[in-house]
Amino acid sequence: MNRALERLAEAQRESDAELARGIIRCHECGELDASKSRTCQGCRADYRASEGLPRYEAVFCSDCGGGFGPGDHGFSHCGSHLGAQEVED
């Protein structure tokens, strides 16, 4: 019994430390996430896709940093988003 209480106390200390660092465990899948949301980005994307919505609320180009609004994927290179309409903040 003592061992079980020790493990529970250790788990609570780890949870408190994660919260202090801004890391929260997703209530859907149990993965750690730093988004300060109760649901991780992957679970939110899966939910949006299941509802027929774009997977992400905003997508960006890693090369130029341009934002393109909602979409199912971002862009690695500027050549990948030729013709796509960039949105302004």
C-alpha positions in Angstrom: 0.0 0.0 0.0 2.8 2.4 0.9 4.4 1.8 -2.6 1.2 2.7 -4.3 0.9 5.9 -2.4 4.5 6.8 -3.3 3.8 6.2 -7.0 0.6 8.4 -6.8 2.5 11.2 -5.0 5.3 11.0 -7.7 2.8 11.2 -10.5 1.2 14.2 -8.9 4.6 16.0 -8.6 5.3 15.3 -12.2 1.9 16.6 -13.2 2.4 19.8 -11.1 5.8 20.3 -12.8 4.3 19.9 -16.3 1.7 22.5 -15.5 4.3 24.9 -14.1 6.2 24.5 -17.5 2.9 25.1 -19.4 2.7 21.5 -20.6 -0.7 19.9 -20.3 -1.7 16.3 -20.9 -4.4 15.9 -23.6 -7.6 14.6 -22.1 -8.3 12.7 -25.4 -5.1 10.8 -26.1 -2.9 11.4 -23.0 -0.1 13.0 -25.0 1.8 16.0 -23.6 1.0 19.3 -25.3 2.3 22.8 -24.8 -0.7 24.6 -26.3 -2.3 25.3 -23.0 -5.4 23.7 -24.3 -7.1 20.5 -22.8 -6.9 18.9 -26.3 -3.6 18.5 -28.2 -3.2 19.8 -31.8 -3.4 16.3 -33.3 -6.8 15.5 -31.6 -8.2 19.0 -32.6 -7.1 18.4 -36.2 -8.7 14.9 -36.2 -11.9 16.3 -34.8 -12.0 19.1 -37.4 -11.4 16.6 -40.2 -14.1 14.4 -39.0 -16.5 17.3 -39.2 -15.5 18.0 -42.8 -13.6 21.1 -41.8 -9.9 21.8 -42.8 -7.6 20.1 -40.3 -5.9 23.3 -39.2 -7.4 26.7 -38.5 -4.3 28.4 -40.0 -1.5 27.1 -42.2 1.8 28.7 -43.0 4.8 28.5 -45.3 8.0 27.4 -43.5 10.1 29.2 -46.1 8.6 32.8 -46.2 6.3 32.6 -43.1 3.2 33.6 -45.1 -0.1 32.7 -43.7 -2.9 31.0 -45.8 -5.8 30.6 -43.4 -7.6 27.3 -42.8 -6.2 24.2 -44.6 -5.2 20.6 -44.4 -1.4 21.2 -44.6 1.1 24.0 -44.6 3.9 24.6 -47.1 7.6 23.8 -46.9 8.7 26.0 -49.8 7.3 29.1 -51.5 7.0 27.2 -54.8 4.4 24.9 -53.1 1.9 27.7 -52.6 2.1 29.4 -56.0 -1.5 30.5 -56.7 -2.7 30.2 -53.1 -4.1 33.4 -51.6 -2.1 34.7 -48.7 -4.2 36.1 -45.9 -3.1 39.2 -43.9 -3.4 39.5 -40.1 
